[in-house]
Amino acid sequence: MRRMTLARVVAAALIALLAVACGGGRGGTVGTVPAVTGIDWTVDSVTVDGATQRAPAHAHMKIEDGRAAGSLGCNQFSGPVEITGDQLRLSQLRTTRMACDNARMTFERALSRTLTSGPLTMTGEGGKLTLTATGGDRVQLSRT
């Protein structure tokens, strides 16, 4: 009887170790989905096709009550957001239509396209949040 209990304990420990080592399907890393709602986020940068653009001052966003809203760097935006596990999907983005200098408008277009490109995988740590699109484009944010 004692031998059977020991075998069960060893089996349970091995299963737990394998689950941690496999990382629940996250490429061998173990982590938690960062809290993203109700937080004021400053947009730090957007990376598209391997080229990173620093965000203009005042680019920010907040996710609350199923909506995301903020500034793309020039124009204000809002739209419904759906969060499922570590995936965030922003759709039907509505923006104001102010014209700004070329650099801000270029950044704004890249940020808007990345945010609405489909499900974005959320990873974060230490007040930072990264939203990564399927193709590798990403948005870097910092908690303000």
Helices and strands as residue ranges (DSSP letters): H 2-22, G 23-25, E 40-48, E 51-54, E 60-64, E 67-71, E 76-84, E 87-90, E 94-95, H 102-115, E 120-125, E 128-132, E 138-143
